[in-house]
Amino acid sequence: MIDHQPDLNQLPKELKSAFQELNIMKYLRQAGFRKRFGFTYTRLFQLVFVLLFHQKNWFRLLESNKGESFPGKDAVYRFLNHTGYAWRRFLTFLSTATVQKVNSLTSVD
């Protein structure tokens, strides 16, 4: 599903273009996301995001044949629940940019 390769080349094509178009990683950085543990915040965010589309949960992924190549559930839970990560700020940045992009596409002009 996702290799150990850095950046966005581990995302499916459809998601990769959406991540680039919406500048998702830029807004994560602006919201204060930094590498604080073993895995980068970008890799963990992409893993969690892609799991939604594969309809798998973290337990099933770790039990699969490729389970050893993924971070443990403690790393993911730490990432999702860390108090230093401003999830609301990230969502505000992302939603503002998305609304502006859609408004420019649907405006009367």
C-alpha positions as a Markdown table, in Angstrom:
| # | Residue | x | y | z |
|---|---|---|---|---|
| 1 | Met | 0.0 | 0.0 | 0.0 |
| 2 | Ile | 2.6 | 2.6 | 1.1 |
| 3 | Asp | 6.4 | 2.1 | 0.8 |
| 4 | His | 9.2 | 3.5 | 2.8 |
| 5 | Gln | 9.8 | 6.1 | 0.1 |
| 6 | Pro | 9.6 | 9.8 | 1.2 |
| 7 | Asp | 7.3 | 12.6 | 0.2 |
| 8 | Leu | 4.2 | 12.1 | -2.0 |
| 9 | Asn | 5.4 | 9.3 | -4.3 |
| 10 | Gln | 3.7 | 6.8 | -1.9 |
| 11 | Leu | 0.2 | 8.1 | -2.5 |
| 12 | Pro | -2.1 | 6.8 | -5.3 |
| 13 | Lys | -2.1 | 9.1 | -8.3 |
| 14 | Glu | -5.6 | 10.5 | -7.5 |
| 15 | Leu | -4.7 | 11.4 | -4.0 |
| 16 | Lys | -1.2 | 12.7 | -4.9 |
| 17 | Ser | -2.6 | 15.3 | -7.2 |
| 18 | Ala | -5.2 | 16.3 | -4.6 |
| 19 | Phe | -2.5 | 16.6 | -1.9 |
| 20 | Gln | -0.4 | 18.8 | -4.3 |
| 21 | Glu | -3.3 | 20.9 | -5.5 |
| 22 | Leu | -4.6 | 21.6 | -2.0 |
| 23 | Asn | -1.0 | 22.0 | -0.5 |
| 24 | Ile | -1.9 | 19.7 | 2.4 |
| 25 | Met | 1.7 | 19.3 | 3.6 |
| 26 | Lys | 2.2 | 23.1 | 3.6 |
| 27 | Tyr | -0.8 | 23.5 | 5.9 |
| 28 | Leu | 0.4 | 20.8 | 8.2 |
| 29 | Arg | 3.7 | 22.6 | 8.6 |
| 30 | Gln | 1.9 | 26.0 | 9.1 |
| 31 | Ala | -0.2 | 24.4 | 11.8 |
| 32 | Gly | 2.9 | 23.4 | 13.7 |
| 33 | Phe | 3.4 | 19.8 | 12.7 |
| 34 | Arg | 7.0 | 18.8 | 13.1 |
| 35 | Lys | 8.8 | 15.5 | 13.4 |
| 36 | Arg | 8.8 | 14.7 | 17.1 |
| 37 | Phe | 9.1 | 10.9 | 17.0 |
| 38 | Gly | 10.6 | 8.2 | 14.8 |
| 39 | Phe | 8.4 | 8.7 | 11.7 |
| 40 | Thr | 7.8 | 11.9 | 9.9 |
| 41 | Tyr | 4.4 | 13.6 | 10.3 |
| 42 | Thr | 3.9 | 13.5 | 6.5 |
| 43 | Arg | 4.3 | 9.7 | 6.4 |
| 44 | Leu | 2.0 | 9.1 | 9.3 |
| 45 | Phe | -0.7 | 11.5 | 7.9 |
| 46 | Gln | -0.5 | 9.8 | 4.5 |
| 47 | Leu | -0.8 | 6.4 | 6.1 |
| 48 | Val | -3.9 | 7.3 | 8.1 |
| 49 | Phe | -5.5 | 9.1 | 5.1 |
| 50 | Val | -4.9 | 6.2 | 2.7 |
| 51 | Leu | -6.3 | 3.6 | 5.2 |
| 52 | Leu | -9.7 | 5.4 | 4.8 |
| 53 | Phe | -9.8 | 4.6 | 1.1 |
| 54 | His | -8.7 | 1.0 | 1.5 |
| 55 | Gln | -11.3 | 0.4 | 4.2 |
| 56 | Lys | -8.9 | -1.1 | 6.6 |
| 57 | Asn | -8.2 | -0.4 | 10.2 |
| 58 | Trp | -4.8 | -0.2 | 11.8 |
| 59 | Phe | -5.1 | -3.6 | 13.5 |
| 60 | Arg | -5.8 | -5.4 | 10.2 |
| 61 | Leu | -2.9 | -3.6 | 8.5 |
| 62 | Leu | -0.5 | -4.6 | 11.2 |
| 63 | Glu | -1.7 | -8.2 | 11.1 |
| 64 | Ser | -1.2 | -8.4 | 7.3 |
| 65 | Asn | 1.9 | -9.8 | 5.6 |
| 66 | Lys | 3.3 | -6.3 | 5.2 |
| 67 | Gly | 2.7 | -5.4 | 8.8 |
| 68 | Glu | 6.4 | -5.2 | 9.8 |
| 69 | Ser | 7.1 | -2.4 | 7.3 |
| 70 | Phe | 4.6 | 0.0 | 9.0 |
| 71 | Pro | 4.9 | 1.9 | 12.2 |
| 72 | Gly | 3.3 | 0.4 | 15.3 |
| 73 | Lys | -0.1 | 1.5 | 16.5 |
| 74 | Asp | 1.5 | 3.5 | 19.4 |
| 75 | Ala | 3.2 | 5.8 | 16.9 |
| 76 | Val | 0.0 | 6.4 | 15.0 |
| 77 | Tyr | -2.0 | 7.1 | 18.2 |
| 78 | Arg | 0.7 | 9.4 | 19.5 |
| 79 | Phe | 0.5 | 11.3 | 16.2 |
| 80 | Leu | -3.2 | 11.6 | 16.3 |
| 81 | Asn | -3.5 | 12.5 | 20.0 |
| 82 | His | -0.4 | 14.7 | 20.4 |
| 83 | Thr | -1.3 | 18.0 | 22.1 |
| 84 | Gly | 1.4 | 19.9 | 20.2 |
| 85 | Tyr | -0.3 | 19.3 | 16.9 |
| 86 | Ala | -2.9 | 22.0 | 16.1 |
| 87 | Trp | -5.5 | 19.9 | 14.2 |
| 88 | Arg | -8.1 | 22.7 | 14.3 |
| 89 | Arg | -5.6 | 25.2 | 12.8 |
| 90 | Phe | -4.7 | 22.7 | 10.1 |
| 91 | Leu | -8.4 | 22.2 | 9.2 |
| 92 | Thr | -9.0 | 25.9 | 9.2 |
| 93 | Phe | -6.1 | 26.5 | 6.8 |
| 94 | Leu | -7.1 | 23.6 | 4.5 |
| 95 | Ser | -10.8 | 24.5 | 4.5 |
| 96 | Thr | -10.1 | 28.2 | 3.8 |
| 97 | Ala | -7.8 | 27.4 | 0.9 |
| 98 | Thr | -10.3 | 24.9 | -0.5 |
| 99 | Val | -13.2 | 27.3 | -0.3 |
| 100 | Gln | -11.2 | 30.0 | -2.0 |
| 101 | Lys | -10.2 | 27.5 | -4.8 |
| 102 | Val | -13.8 | 26.4 | -5.3 |
| 103 | Asn | -15.1 | 30.1 | -5.2 |
| 104 | Ser | -12.6 | 31.0 | -8.0 |
| 105 | Leu | -13.9 | 28.1 | -10.1 |
| 106 | Thr | -17.6 | 28.8 | -9.6 |
| 107 | Ser | -17.6 | 32.6 | -9.6 |
| 108 | Val | -19.7 | 34.5 | -12.1 |
| 109 | Asp | -16.6 | 36.3 | -13.6 |
